Each structure stands twice: as structure tokens, then as C-alpha cells.
Amino acid sequence: MTTSAPWNPQAANFEMQRKSSFSLFDKFDPAPRHVPASEGKDQKGKHDKLWKLMQSYKANDVESIQKDVVAKVEYSLACTRFNFSAEDAYRAASLAVRDRLLESFNDTNAWYAEKDVKRAYYLSAEYLLGRAFQNALCNLDLEPAFKDALMGLGFSMEELYEFEADPGLGNGGLGRLAACFLDSMATLSLPCWGYGIRYSYGIFKQHITQGWQVEKPDYWLAKPVPWEVPRPDITYPVRFGGTVEDYTDEQGAWRQRWVGGEIIQAMAYDNMIPGF
């Protein structure tokens, strides 16, 4: 778990020490959830109760995980707890893992904002991320606890892993290289964001029909993806087609503008990348 980083995680009491419930962190003294200094100014106790309720992390013992999964089944998926499928169990367990990722995600961003660090932004047309469920569990060191918890509910991890679709966000060496960059940046605690395109379809699915290879679309978004965090408040218009026309502005200067074509509304989605 020791890596080079812009700061010493142990000295900062932030990354490696903070989650005492993780088995890898048991040897460190537990630390309360970090409150950014900027959030504590001039509030006159307005949010004290809110911060108090959110000062601890989700517990990762078997019973707590089971309660989380069952709660997701009923309250997030709207399934009856007496009748839900293995696929429902996968989605519920994924949402329970995502909750733990969100704790790290929010605290990491709050830390960066407080320290006013320089950020890097990596743009790629494709990312070959691979499946998130087992990767997140391994990187958070939670796979044994979730395996025991789900076994107690009558499901095996191997069975649930198969319900996850591969994200159709890239292919080949460049897409995998871009995903490796994200993994490395997260592991090294670098304040970086990756930006890409959320394609509606993957590359293709290969079928053999009467001895011929037939390519069909990969409908990887046909079912909800529990690992995404939709951001409906962050949208941008994107124009396709159209023409460029000349015009004169109010100051008499020659200008050009893009007109016509088709405008679609693009919405942002976050995908959290857990470092090792």
C-alpha cells in the first residue's frame, strides 16, 4: 500500500489511516471523517448536526453489509425482500459498494479543494475500464467481507460477477492504456480527472450465423449501471452539422458563428476509480 505521492498519507492522516473498518487499515489509529476548513467558517453551528450524522463511515462487518444490501433491494430497487433475483442482488450489492466509494470520492475532492492543489485533466476518446464490481472490492479490501455477507443471504460472488456488463467505452490498446493511467493516478493520490465520451453502444458483439461473422451493437446500457453517478445538473449543448456564417458585431468587427445542424444535450456521469 506504500506508494510515492504528492504528500505523505500517514502524516496527513487522510488516505491510508482514515477507514479503520478496512482490514488493511486496522493497524492505524481510527480518524474521524475529515471536515474541510472552508466548510466550518461562519456557519454558526448551522450544519453541526448534519456533520455529526455524517462523521462516521459505513461499517464493513458482515451484518452491516447485509443490512445495506437488503436496504438497497427494497428502497433503491423497489423489490420485495421476499422475492428478488440474483441480478437484483448484484445491483443491490453494487450500490452498497458504490456508497463506500462515494465516501472516499467526496472526501478526496474536499481534501483537494482545501489544499488548493493543481489538478490534471486527462482527455481520451475511449477507456477500456473493464468490470467495476470485483475491482472495487479488491482495491477497497472488502471482497472477503462482502463474500461472507452475500453467502449468508444465499448468493455467491462468482454468480453475481457475471451480471455486470463490460462498459462499452473503448477498445484495443489505447483504451486500455487510458484506463491504466486512471488506475495509476488514483493509486498515486494524484488530483486528476479523466474525461471521455459515454457511448450508447459498445464496439460490437460478434455472432456466427451460418458460418459467417455478424457484428451486432453492444447494448451495454440496456440495463441500469449502478457504478455511474448521474449529474443531471451538469449538461452541455453539443452541435452536429450546420454551417459557419459571417456577420458583423455591434462594434463593426467581422465575426463568424456556427449555425444550423442538430443540437443534442449532453449530461455528465461520474465513474469513480478506486486506487489500489
C-alpha positions in Angstrom: 0.0 0.0 0.0 3.0 2.3 0.1 3.4 4.5 -3.0 5.0 7.7 -3.9 2.5 10.6 -3.7 2.4 14.4 -3.6 2.0 14.2 0.2 2.6 11.6 2.9 -0.8 9.9 3.5 0.2 8.8 7.0 1.3 12.3 8.0 -1.8 13.8 6.6 -4.0 11.2 8.4 -6.2 11.1 5.4 -5.9 8.4 2.9 -4.2 5.3 4.5 -5.4 5.9 8.1 -8.9 7.1 7.9 -11.0 3.9 7.4 -10.4 1.8 10.5 -13.1 -0.6 9.3 -11.0 -1.7 6.4 -8.8 -4.7 7.2 -5.7 -3.0 5.7 -6.2 0.0 8.0 -6.8 -1.8 11.3 -3.3 -1.2 12.5 -3.7 2.5 12.3 -5.5 4.7 14.8 -9.0 5.5 13.6 -9.6 9.0 12.5 -12.9 11.0 12.3 -14.2 11.9 8.9 -12.5 15.0 7.6 -14.3 18.3 7.7 -12.9 20.8 5.2 -11.8 24.0 6.9 -13.7 26.2 4.4 -16.9 24.4 5.3 -16.6 25.2 9.0 -16.3 29.0 8.7 -19.0 31.5 9.5 -21.7 28.8 9.8 -22.6 29.5 13.5 -23.3 25.8 14.0 -25.8 25.7 11.2 -24.6 22.4 9.9 -23.2 20.9 13.1 -25.9 18.3 13.3 -25.5 17.3 9.7 -21.7 16.9 10.0 -22.2 14.9 13.2 -24.5 12.5 11.5 -22.0 12.1 8.6 -18.8 11.9 10.7 -18.5 8.2 10.6 -18.1 5.8 7.7 -20.2 2.9 6.8 -19.3 -0.2 8.8 -17.9 -3.1 6.9 -18.7 -6.1 9.2 -20.8 -8.9 7.7 -24.1 -7.9 9.3 -23.8 -4.2 8.4 -23.1 -5.1 4.8 -26.1 -7.5 4.8 -28.3 -4.7 6.1 -27.0 -2.4 3.5 -27.7 -4.8 0.6 -31.2 -5.7 1.8 -32.0 -2.0 2.2 -30.8 -1.4 -1.4 -33.1 -4.2 -2.6 -36.2 -2.6 -1.1 -35.5 1.1 -1.1 -33.3 1.6 -4.2 -34.6 -1.2 -6.5 -38.2 -1.3 -5.2 -38.1 -5.1 -5.0 -39.7 -7.1 -2.3 -37.2 -8.5 0.1 -39.0 -11.8 -0.1 -38.7 -12.2 -3.8 -35.7 -10.8 -5.7 -33.5 -12.3 -8.3 -29.7 -12.9 -8.3 -29.4 -10.0 -10.7 -31.3 -7.8 -8.2 -28.8 -9.0 -5.6 -25.9 -7.9 -7.9 -27.3 -4.5 -8.4 -28.0 -4.1 -4.6 -24.5 -5.2 -3.7 -23.0 -2.9 -6.3 -24.9 0.0 -4.9 -23.7 -0.9 -1.4 -20.1 -0.9 -2.7 -20.7 2.4 -4.5 -21.7 4.0 -1.3 -18.3 3.2 0.2 -16.6 4.6 -2.9 -18.7 7.8 -2.7 -17.3 8.3 0.9 -13.8 8.3 -0.5 -14.8 10.2 -3.6 -16.3 13.1 -1.6 -13.6 13.2 1.0 -10.9 13.2 -1.7 -12.4 16.1 -3.6 -12.9 18.0 -0.3 -9.2 17.5 0.6 -8.1 18.7 -2.8 -10.2 21.8 -2.6 -9.0 22.6 0.9 -5.3 22.2 -0.1 -6.0 24.1 -3.4 -3.8 21.6 -5.3 -3.1 21.8 -9.0 -5.2 19.4 -11.0 -4.6 17.5 -14.1 -7.3 16.6 -16.7 -6.8 13.6 -19.0 -8.9 13.6 -22.1 -9.4 10.4 -24.1 -11.9 9.3 -26.7 -12.0 5.8 -25.2 -11.4 4.0 -21.9 -11.4 0.2 -21.7 -12.2 0.1 -17.9 -13.3 -3.4 -17.5 -15.9 -4.5 -14.9 -16.0 -2.5 -11.7 -17.5 -4.8 -9.1 -14.7 -7.1 -8.3 -12.1 -4.4 -9.0 -13.6 -2.1 -6.4 -14.0 -4.8 -3.8 -10.3 -5.8 -4.2 -9.0 -2.3 -4.2 -11.0 -1.4 -1.1 -10.0 -4.7 0.5 -13.7 -5.6 1.1 -14.1 -8.8 -1.0 -13.9 -11.2 1.9 -16.4 -9.3 3.9 -18.9 -9.0 1.0 -18.4 -12.6 0.0 -19.3 -13.8 3.5 -22.2 -11.3 3.7 -23.7 -12.4 0.4 -23.1 -16.0 1.1 -25.2 -15.5 4.2 -28.0 -14.1 2.0 -27.8 -17.2 -0.3 -25.7 -15.8 -3.1 -22.1 -16.4 -4.3 -19.9 -13.7 -5.5 -18.9 -15.7 -8.6 -22.6 -15.9 -9.5 -23.1 -12.1 -9.1 -20.0 -11.1 -11.0 -21.5 -12.5 -14.2 -24.4 -10.0 -14.3 -22.1 -7.0 -14.8 -21.8 -5.8 -18.4 -18.4 -4.6 -19.7 -18.6 -0.8 -20.2 -18.7 0.0 -23.9 -16.4 3.0 -23.6 -13.4 1.9 -25.6 -11.4 -0.9 -27.2 -7.9 -2.0 -28.0 -4.6 -0.9 -26.6 -5.2 2.8 -26.4 -8.5 2.4 -24.4 -6.8 0.0 -22.0 -3.8 2.3 -21.7 -6.1 5.2 -20.8 -7.8 3.1 -18.1 -4.4 2.2 -16.7 -3.5 5.9 -16.5 -6.6 6.4 -14.4 -5.8 3.5 -12.1 -2.2 4.7 -11.6 -3.3 8.3 -10.9 -5.8 7.1 -8.3 -3.2 4.8 -6.7 -0.6 7.6 -6.5 -3.2 10.0 -5.0 -2.8 12.4 -7.9 -5.5 15.1 -8.2 -6.6 14.1 -11.7 -9.8 13.7 -13.6 -10.4 11.7 -16.8 -12.8 12.9 -19.4 -14.3 10.8 -22.1 -17.5 10.0 -24.1 -20.3 7.9 -22.7 -21.1 5.9 -25.8 -24.6 4.4 -26.0 -23.3 1.3 -27.7 -20.0 -0.6 -27.3 -17.9 -1.8 -30.1 -19.9 -4.7 -31.3 -20.9 -8.2 -30.2 -19.8 -10.9 -32.5 -22.2 -13.6 -33.6 -21.7 -16.5 -36.0 -24.6 -17.0 -38.4 -24.4 -19.9 -40.9 -20.6 -19.8 -40.7 -20.3 -16.1 -41.2 -19.2 -13.5 -38.6 -22.0 -11.0 -37.9 -21.4 -7.8 -35.9 -24.3 -6.5 -33.8 -24.5 -3.5 -31.5 -23.4 -4.0 -27.8 -26.3 -2.7 -25.8 -24.3 -2.3 -22.6 -26.7 0.4 -21.3 -29.8 -1.7 -21.8 -29.9 -2.2 -18.0 -29.1 0.4 -15.3 -25.4 0.7 -14.5 -25.0 1.0 -10.7 -21.5 2.3 -10.9 -22.3 5.5 -12.6 -23.3 8.7 -10.8 -25.6 10.7 -13.0 -25.2 14.5 -12.8 -28.4 15.9 -14.4 -27.4 19.4 -13.1 -24.3 19.3 -15.4 -25.4 19.5 -19.1 -23.9 20.9 -22.2 -25.3 21.5 -25.7 -23.3 19.8 -28.5 -23.9 20.8 -32.1 -23.6 18.4 -35.0 -23.6 19.5 -38.7 -24.6 23.0 -39.7 -22.6 25.8 -41.3 -20.4 28.7 -40.4 -21.6 32.1 -41.4 -20.0 35.6 -41.4 -21.6 38.5 -39.6 -20.6 41.9 -38.2 -21.0 42.5 -34.5 -22.2 45.7 -32.7 -18.7 47.2 -32.9 -18.5 46.7 -36.6 -16.0 43.8 -36.3 -16.1 40.8 -38.6 -17.1 37.6 -36.9 -18.1 34.1 -37.7 -20.7 31.8 -36.0 -21.8 28.2 -36.1 -25.4 27.9 -37.0 -27.9 25.2 -38.1 -27.4 21.5 -37.7 -28.6 19.4 -34.8 -28.1 20.2 -31.1 -28.1 17.5 -28.5 -28.0 17.9 -24.7 -25.0 16.0 -23.2 -25.3 15.1 -19.5 -22.3 14.3 -17.2 -21.8 11.0 -15.5 -19.1 10.2 -12.9 -17.3 6.9 -12.7 -15.2 6.5 -9.6 -11.8 4.9 -10.0 -10.5 3.3 -6.7 -6.7 3.3 -6.3 -5.0 0.1 -5.1 
